[in-house]
Amino acid sequence: MDASQCRNADWEIIGFEDGSAGRLPSYLSNYRKACAKYDIIPELDFYLRGHANGLIEFCTEANGFLSGKKGLEYNGVCPRGLSDNFLAGYQIGLRFYIVSSAIDKMEFCLRNEQKKLKELRKELRHKEEMLIQDSTSESDRRRLLNETKDARLKIERLEKKIFHTRKDIQMKQYEYEQLSIQYGSQG
């Protein structure tokens, strides 16, 4: 905050905005530090009144769900009378986040596995081409033959791994769909 913002601040509105964003009341210390440069002290009572009203807006089941679904950490800002609804939504949203994150990680692994498979197949084709060239010596042919066998085994293992990764992704996508069905429009 600059000098003008500190002088003209409506501390109740600032408190409301912080509360409705789910910030702890201790966030006021940021304003204290900024305004101390100009010898201005935030009005604590107004800030806290606005903050409490902002928490009423924030601490809803819907906001809990959105916070959980984004994977945000709950910092215990909701007061006793409001925390149960918030946490009920938060736990559901967190389930969506966990499943969605698992899908993202598996899809990342799948892309890496597919890239590796493509490289192995290219490497195998190159070795097979060298194997049948007239200029390849007998000892190189033996070596290349062993290397092509190894490459085929690696490809086979990787294809199985890709198959299982795809199955795992499908299972997690099904789990996500079931959450969406169970919780309707929230998901």
C-alpha positions in Angstrom: 0.0 0.0 0.0 1.2 3.5 -0.7 0.7 6.6 1.5 -2.6 7.6 -0.1 -4.0 4.0 0.2 -3.0 3.8 3.8 -4.6 7.3 4.6 -7.8 6.6 2.7 -8.2 3.0 3.6 -11.7 1.7 4.7 -10.4 -0.9 7.1 -13.8 -2.6 7.4 -14.0 -3.1 3.7 -10.4 -4.3 3.6 -11.2 -6.7 6.4 -14.3 -7.9 4.6 -12.3 -8.6 1.4 -9.7 -10.5 3.3 -12.3 -12.5 5.2 -14.2 -13.3 2.0 -10.9 -14.5 0.4 -10.4 -16.9 3.4 -7.3 -15.1 4.7 -6.5 -15.2 8.4 -7.0 -12.0 10.5 -3.2 -12.0 10.9 -3.0 -10.9 7.3 -3.6 -7.4 8.8 0.2 -7.4 9.7 0.9 -7.0 6.0 -1.0 -3.7 6.0 0.6 -2.7 9.3 4.1 -3.1 7.8 3.2 -1.2 4.6 1.5 1.7 6.4 4.1 1.9 9.2 6.3 3.6 6.6 3.8 6.5 6.6 3.1 6.5 10.4 -0.4 5.1 9.8 -1.8 2.4 11.9 -4.7 0.2 10.5 -7.9 0.4 12.5 -8.1 -3.0 14.1 -11.7 -3.0 15.3 -13.0 -2.0 11.9 -10.8 -4.5 10.1 -11.9 -7.4 12.4 -15.6 -6.5 12.0 -15.2 -6.5 8.2 -13.2 -9.7 8.4 -15.8 -11.5 10.5 -18.5 -10.5 7.9 -16.3 -11.6 5.1 -15.9 -15.0 6.7 -19.6 -15.4 6.5 -19.3 -15.1 2.8 -16.3 -17.4 2.5 -17.1 -20.2 5.0 -19.8 -21.9 2.9 -20.0 -25.4 1.7 -19.7 -24.2 -1.9 -16.5 -22.3 -1.2 -15.2 -25.3 0.8 -15.8 -27.5 -2.2 -14.0 -25.1 -4.6 -11.0 -24.7 -2.2 -10.7 -28.5 -1.9 -11.1 -29.1 -5.7 -8.3 -26.6 -6.3 -6.1 -28.5 -3.7 -5.8 -25.4 -1.5 -4.8 -26.0 2.0 -7.4 -25.2 4.6 -5.9 -22.9 7.3 -8.7 -23.2 9.8 -10.0 -19.6 9.2 -13.7 -20.5 9.6 -15.3 -20.0 13.0 -17.0 -22.8 14.8 -20.5 -22.1 13.6 -19.4 -22.0 9.9 -16.6 -24.5 9.8 -18.7 -27.6 9.5 -20.4 -26.6 6.3 -17.1 -25.4 4.8 -15.3 -28.6 5.8 -18.1 -30.8 4.4 -17.7 -29.2 1.0 -13.9 -29.1 1.3 -13.6 -32.8 1.9 -15.7 -33.6 -1.2 -13.7 -31.1 -3.3 -10.5 -32.6 -2.0 -11.6 -36.0 -3.2 -12.0 -34.6 -6.7 -8.6 -32.9 -6.5 -6.8 -36.1 -5.4 -8.4 -38.2 -8.2 -7.8 -35.4 -10.8 -4.2 -35.1 -9.7 -3.7 -38.8 -10.0 -5.1 -38.8 -13.5 -2.7 -35.9 -14.5 0.3 -37.7 -13.1 -0.6 -41.0 -14.9 -1.2 -39.1 -18.2 2.2 -37.5 -17.8 3.8 -40.9 -17.2 1.9 -42.3 -20.2 3.2 -39.6 -22.5 6.8 -40.3 -21.3 6.3 -44.1 -21.8 4.9 -43.5 -25.3 7.8 -41.2 -26.2 10.3 -43.9 -24.9 8.4 -46.6 -26.9 8.7 -44.5 -30.1 12.5 -44.1 -29.5 12.9 -47.8 -28.9 11.1 -48.7 -32.1 13.2 -46.3 -34.0 16.3 -47.7 -32.5 15.1 -51.3 -33.3 14.4 -50.4 -37.0 17.9 -48.8 -37.3 19.6 -52.0 -35.8 17.5 -54.2 -38.1 18.5 -52.2 -41.1 22.2 -52.4 -40.1 21.8 -56.2 -39.5 20.9 -56.9 -43.2 23.4 -54.6 -44.8 26.0 -56.4 -46.8 28.8 -54.3 -45.3 28.0 -55.5 -41.7 30.6 -57.9 -40.4 29.7 -61.3 -38.9 30.7 -60.2 -35.4 28.6 -57.0 -35.8 25.7 -59.1 -37.0 25.9 -61.2 -33.8 26.1 -58.1 -31.7 23.2 -56.5 -33.6 21.1 -59.6 -33.3 21.5 -59.6 -29.5 20.7 -55.9 -29.4 17.6 -56.3 -31.5 16.4 -59.1 -29.2 17.0 -56.9 -26.2 15.2 -54.0 -27.8 12.2 -56.2 -28.6 12.0 -57.3 -25.0 12.2 -53.7 -23.8 9.5 -52.8 -26.3 7.3 -55.7 -25.1 7.7 -54.7 -21.5 7.0 -51.0 -22.2 3.9 -51.9 -24.3 2.6 -53.9 -21.3 3.4 -51.0 -19.0 1.5 -48.6 -21.3 -1.4 -51.0 -21.4 -1.6 -51.0 -17.6 -1.1 -47.2 -17.3 -4.0 -46.7 -19.7 -6.2 -49.1 -17.6 -5.2 -47.2 -14.5 -6.2 -43.9 -16.1 -9.5 -45.4 -17.2 -10.2 -46.5 -13.6 -9.4 -43.1 -12.2 -11.5 -41.4 -14.8 -14.3 -43.7 -13.9 -13.8 -42.8 -10.2 -13.9 -39.1 -11.1 -17.2 -39.7 -13.1 -18.7 -41.5 -10.1 -17.8 -38.5 -7.9 -19.4 -36.2 -10.4 -22.6 -38.4 -10.4 -22.7 -38.6 -6.7 -22.2 -34.9 -6.1 -24.0 -33.6 -9.1 -23.3 -30.1 -10.4 -20.6 -29.5 -7.8 -18.1 -31.6 -9.8 
